């Protein structure tokens, strides 16, 4: 039986409103700073931890693919993996390498980035995502992992009358830190890709959620956002520690 368009639209609206209310109306401090006046310390802290997320993302997506019998879902995930692991269609690099380039532009070396320990809050999020991704019910893993991409949809806050940013727009970094286009390519490609990925993710969740399971699936998305917030709050603390260290060395006053 085909689902009525009105029912699908209502489900989409409910998913989007949950993201707006639980994320964009009160963004984590790190995202607020990245959206307005990012500092060297904020950028360093973000790179030091988000590279860990980027390295594990393909593993989670692979597990979701292994559990999904639906070709449109597999095709979506394969396209996603191409950007993360092989090459973004609008770049000569994958997202991980673009993150490394961003880190180098604010004074980090590849060795420093890759040797930096994972924060406990990040490790907890990663373990939770890995567990969800391996759930035999692929929709649970998809909602937990890919649901986070909805947070990068820059069109979503405006749609619901909220002024928050995603933290992925390159302009604040160019204006505040004076970084060039080459250094900001990660944000350029992510800002474009995540708007499409976020919208597609909502459509897939709405399409494949069985009748009567809306609350359960929405609870997975809500928990994913809450756990990511804990990680980003810890990254914010790392940024504050980094900023204090830079100021001690006389490197943070102008940024």
Secondary structure, DSSP 8 states (H G I E B T S, - for coil): ----HHHHHHHHHHHHHHHHHHTGGG--HHHHHHHH---HHHHHHHHHHHHHHHHHHHHHHHHHHHH---HHHHHHHHHHHIIIII--TTSSS-HHHHHHHHHHHTT--HHHHHHS---HHHHHHHHHHHHHHT-SSHHHHHHHHGGGGGGG-TTHHHHTT-----S--SHHHHHHH---TTTTHHHHHHHHHHHHHHHHHHHHHHHH--TT-HHHHHHHHHHHHHHHHHHHHHHHHHHHHHHHHHHHTT-STT-
